[in-house]
Amino acid sequence: MTPIRPSIMNRRITATSLKNTQNEDKEFKDQLRVLYGKQERFAKKREHIQKTVSPKRDDVINSRQEMRNAMEDQLNQKCRTNKLLQKEEQNKAHYEVYYNKYCGPHNLEATHNQIYKKKEYLKQLMEENRQSECKKKEQAQREKQDEIEAEHIRAMTPCCWNQRHYI
């Protein structure tokens, strides 16, 4: 048997106070609230997993309808932005016509736009030329490889006089 310290034996036992029980009740309620919150989250998660793994017909129809509505909203938004861009381009074109009409041919903005468009066109042409040149090189390499393969095949046939010495 282990010896017990006398300080532990002589310790006073205090009666539970009202304040202490209130604190314990409050702590218990807090813990219950946390547990109920966890239980709700797990129930929602379980329901979501059930819907994703084996959805019911109504759930599938609802999800498809939601997707359809979202896609229609995106399409409508895109149409609206396209219309706004077209109106903006038209306004800009009308402004340029009006501006050129009264400011004459020495309009710096118009010349800058022409130079920019010309540069873009030339860049596009250069890129197309590079691509066509690469395609021509690839085609030439393929043809050369085909010729090499044909030569190898011809060398293996018995009608070649290099190998068999008869025709």
C-alpha positions, 0 to 999 in steps of 0.5 A, spaced: 500 500 500 502 506 498 503 512 503 498 517 502 500 524 504 497 528 510 496 534 506 491 530 501 487 527 507 486 533 511 484 537 505 477 541 506 471 538 502 467 544 500 460 544 498 458 545 491 455 552 490 450 555 486 455 559 482 459 553 480 453 549 478 451 555 474 457 554 470 457 547 469 450 548 466 452 553 462 458 549 459 454 543 458 449 547 454 455 550 450 457 543 449 450 540 447 450 546 442 457 544 439 455 537 438 448 539 435 451 543 430 456 538 428 450 533 428 447 538 423 453 539 419 454 531 418 447 530 416 447 535 411 454 532 408 451 525 408 445 528 404 449 531 399 453 525 399 447 521 398 444 525 392 451 525 389 452 517 389 445 515 388 440 521 386 433 521 386 429 522 379 427 529 382 434 531 384 436 529 377 431 533 374 432 539 379 440 539 378 439 539 370 434 545 371 439 549 375 444 548 370 440 550 364 438 556 368 445 558 369 447 556 362 442 561 360 444 566 364 451 566 362 448 566 355 444 572 356 450 576 359 454 574 353 449 577 348 448 583 352 456 584 353 456 583 345 450 588 344 454 593 348 460 592 344 457 593 338 454 599 340 460 602 342 464 600 336 458 603 332 459 609 336 466 610 335 465 609 327 460 614 327 465 619 331 471 617 327 467 619 321 464 625 324 471 627 326 474 626 319 469 630 316 471 636 320 478 635 321 480 633 315 485 627 312 491 630 317 488 626 323 493 623 327 489 618 330 486 615 324 493 615 321 496 611 328 490 606 327 492 605 319 499 604 321 497 599 327 492 595 323 497 594 317 502 592 322 497 587 325 496 585 318 503 584 316 504 580 323 499 575 321 502 574 314 509 573 317 506 568 322 502 564 316 508 564 312 512 561 317 507 556 318 506 554 311 514 554 311 514 549 317 509 545 313 513 544 307 519 542 311 515 537 314 512 534 308 519 534 304 522 530 310 516 525 310 517 524 303 525 523 304 523 518 309 518 515 305 523 514 299 529 511 304 524 506 306 522 504 299 529 504 297 530 499 303 524 495 301 527 495 294 534 492 296 530 486 300 526 484 294 529 478 290 529 482 283 534 487 285 541 485 281 545 488 287 543 483 292 541 477 287 545 478 281 539 476 276 533 480 274 
